Amino acid sequence: MMALGEGDAIPAVKVTMPDGTERSLADFGAPLVVYFYPKDDTTGCTNEAKDFSAAMADFEAAGVGVLGISKDPPAKHQKFAAKYELTVPLATDADDSVCEAFGTWTEKSMYGKKYMGIERATFLFGKDGKLVRAWHKVKVPGHVAEVLEAAKAL
């Protein structure tokens, strides 16, 4: 599995939205920020979603869409968004195709135990739908501000 490289197009994959509908990533338009996070309602993922939600007006003003993706089911996304009043759109990778296309399904390790999971990563696609920048193994504090700065520079 290879991660996307600079200049690669938005993958032709579909996500499941919280209302259960399927949408192609291309449906979200470009420029577009796609961020992957491991799990709803965990500390880092909650903080990242809250940061993206707080910056949504700034991304919209820059003409850049944002989409968060995890493997959590649509109903869990609905509860997560309602609990924290999130405005960032969230989607489900129901069949692993999205994580595979982006190279974010990786081996992780916790307390010496190895397992497969989603790497926290963010991808910025330009107006032409091509990858401009990717952030891997993201640390949440300050990340959204960095992505917003890069998005404004498009």
Disulfide bonds with the S-S distance in Angstrom:
none
